[in-house]
Amino acid sequence: MNATDFMLSDLTENMVIMLDKLRNCEGDAEALENTLESLTELADDELEAILAYMDEVKKEAEFLDKRAKEITAAAKVYSTKHDNLKAFVAEHLKATGQDAKAKRVGVYKLSFRKGVEVVKVDESKLPAEYWLQQDPKPMGKADLKKLLQNGKIIDGVSLHRNDSTLQIGN
């Protein structure tokens, strides 16, 4: 196998083996360190290639996200235009008394559907007996965190640090 044929996972595995051998003093330390150095250089080359590919993938994702937002905005414009034209047609039919029965205009059939009954509520006037009691909710995590950081001991609540995350910069 040629040295350039190694995949990062293979290099990682071999580096871990070399590190274990160095820690356990197995074999010639200088030879192990030289091997580890060579493997590190190969791994760094693989890492650089992966990071460059990650840049491409991120740029493509950002482009598609931006394009999706543009398409969503354009769709909203057309949807609003449709709704406005529909309201304009309805207004015309009502103003000219053509809203009582179905009407054909070319290939289109126009008719009005009776509106659905809906309940409108003015909460400022609604008597207390018509309000529902809400189930109690715990404080927000941010408030609980502040209490813990200030020394408060609370059963069922603890601080936990998540795993460190890799930061990549140019």
C-alpha positions as CSV (number, residue, x, y, z in Angstrom):
1,M,0.0,0.0,0.0
2,N,1.3,3.4,-1.0
3,A,1.5,6.1,1.8
4,T,-0.8,8.3,-0.2
5,D,-3.5,5.6,-0.3
6,F,-4.2,6.0,3.5
7,M,-7.6,7.3,4.4
8,L,-7.9,9.6,7.5
9,S,-9.5,6.8,9.5
10,D,-6.6,4.5,8.7
11,L,-4.1,7.2,9.7
12,T,-6.0,7.9,12.9
13,E,-5.9,4.2,13.8
14,N,-2.2,3.9,13.1
15,M,-1.4,7.1,15.0
16,V,-3.3,5.8,18.1
17,I,-1.3,2.5,17.8
18,M,2.0,4.5,17.7
19,L,0.9,6.7,20.6
20,D,0.0,3.6,22.7
21,K,3.4,2.1,21.9
22,L,5.2,5.3,22.9
23,R,3.3,5.5,26.2
24,N,4.0,1.8,26.9
25,C,7.6,2.1,25.9
26,E,7.2,-0.6,23.3
27,G,9.9,-0.6,20.6
28,D,12.4,2.0,19.5
29,A,11.2,5.4,20.7
30,E,12.9,7.3,18.0
31,A,11.6,5.1,15.2
32,L,8.1,5.3,16.7
33,E,8.3,9.1,16.9
34,N,9.5,9.3,13.3
35,T,6.6,7.1,12.2
36,L,4.2,9.1,14.2
37,E,5.5,12.3,12.7
38,S,5.1,10.9,9.2
39,L,1.6,9.8,9.9
40,T,0.8,13.2,11.4
41,E,2.0,14.9,8.2
42,L,-0.2,12.6,6.1
43,A,-3.1,13.1,8.4
44,D,-2.7,16.8,8.2
45,D,-2.8,16.6,4.4
46,E,-6.0,14.6,4.6
47,L,-7.4,17.1,7.1
48,E,-6.6,20.0,4.8
49,A,-8.4,18.3,1.9
50,I,-11.4,17.5,4.1
51,L,-11.5,21.1,5.4
52,A,-11.4,22.5,1.9
53,Y,-14.2,20.2,0.9
54,M,-16.2,21.3,4.0
55,D,-15.8,24.9,2.7
56,E,-17.3,23.9,-0.6
57,V,-20.1,22.1,1.0
58,K,-20.9,25.1,3.3
59,K,-20.8,27.5,0.5
60,E,-23.2,25.3,-1.5
61,A,-25.5,25.1,1.5
62,E,-25.4,28.9,2.0
63,F,-26.1,29.4,-1.7
64,L,-29.1,27.0,-1.7
65,D,-30.4,28.6,1.5
66,K,-30.2,32.0,0.0
67,R,-31.8,30.8,-3.2
68,A,-34.6,29.1,-1.2
69,K,-35.3,32.4,0.6
70,E,-35.4,34.2,-2.8
71,I,-37.8,31.6,-4.2
72,T,-40.0,31.7,-1.1
73,A,-40.1,35.5,-1.3
74,A,-41.0,35.3,-5.0
75,A,-43.7,32.8,-4.3
76,K,-45.1,35.1,-1.6
77,V,-45.3,37.9,-4.1
78,Y,-47.3,35.8,-6.6
79,S,-49.5,34.4,-3.8
80,T,-50.3,38.0,-2.7
81,K,-50.9,39.1,-6.2
82,H,-53.3,36.1,-6.7
83,D,-55.2,37.0,-3.5
84,N,-55.4,40.7,-4.5
85,L,-56.8,39.8,-7.9
86,K,-59.3,37.4,-6.4
87,A,-60.5,40.1,-4.0
88,F,-60.7,42.5,-6.9
89,V,-62.9,40.1,-8.9
90,A,-65.1,39.4,-5.8
91,E,-65.5,43.2,-5.2
92,H,-66.6,43.7,-8.9
93,L,-69.1,40.9,-8.7
94,K,-70.6,42.2,-5.4
95,A,-70.7,45.8,-6.6
96,T,-72.5,44.8,-9.8
97,G,-75.0,42.5,-8.0
98,Q,-73.6,39.3,-9.6
99,D,-72.8,37.6,-6.3
100,A,-76.2,35.9,-5.8
101,K,-75.7,32.9,-8.2
102,A,-73.0,31.1,-10.0
103,K,-71.7,32.7,-13.2
104,R,-69.6,31.4,-16.1
105,V,-67.0,33.5,-17.7
106,G,-65.3,31.6,-20.5
107,V,-63.9,28.4,-19.0
108,Y,-64.2,29.7,-15.4
109,K,-67.2,29.2,-13.0
110,L,-67.5,31.9,-10.4
111,S,-69.6,31.5,-7.3
112,F,-69.6,32.6,-3.7
113,R,-69.5,30.1,-0.8
114,K,-71.4,31.0,2.3
115,G,-69.0,32.1,5.1
116,V,-68.4,29.9,8.1
117,E,-69.6,31.0,11.5
118,V,-66.7,31.9,13.7
119,V,-66.6,33.0,17.4
120,K,-64.9,36.4,18.1
121,V,-63.8,37.0,21.7
122,D,-63.0,40.3,23.4
123,E,-60.9,38.9,26.2
124,S,-61.1,42.2,28.1
125,K,-64.9,41.6,28.6
126,L,-64.9,37.8,29.0
127,P,-66.0,36.8,32.5
128,A,-63.5,34.9,34.7
129,E,-65.6,31.7,34.7
130,Y,-64.8,31.2,31.0
131,W,-61.0,31.3,31.5
132,L,-59.1,28.1,31.9
133,Q,-56.4,27.5,34.5
134,Q,-53.0,26.9,33.1
135,D,-50.9,24.0,34.3
136,P,-47.9,25.3,36.2
137,K,-44.7,25.4,34.2
138,P,-41.1,25.3,35.5
139,M,-38.9,28.4,35.3
140,G,-36.9,28.8,32.1
141,K,-33.5,27.1,31.9
142,A,-31.7,30.4,31.7
143,D,-33.2,31.5,35.0
144,L,-32.5,28.2,36.7
145,K,-28.9,28.3,35.4
146,K,-28.4,31.8,37.0
147,L,-29.7,30.5,40.3
148,L,-27.4,27.5,40.2
149,Q,-24.4,29.7,39.3
150,N,-25.2,31.9,42.3
151,G,-25.0,28.9,44.6
152,K,-28.6,27.9,44.9
153,I,-29.1,24.1,45.3
154,I,-32.3,22.9,43.5
155,D,-33.4,19.3,43.5
156,G,-33.7,17.9,40.0
157,V,-31.6,20.7,38.4
158,S,-27.9,20.5,37.7
159,L,-25.3,22.2,35.5
160,H,-23.8,20.0,32.8
161,R,-21.1,21.0,30.3
162,N,-21.7,19.7,26.8
163,D,-18.8,18.2,24.8
164,S,-16.3,20.7,23.3
165,T,-17.0,21.5,19.6
166,L,-14.5,21.9,16.9
167,Q,-14.0,25.5,15.7
168,I,-12.6,26.0,12.2
169,G,-11.2,29.3,11.1
170,N,-9.2,30.7,8.2
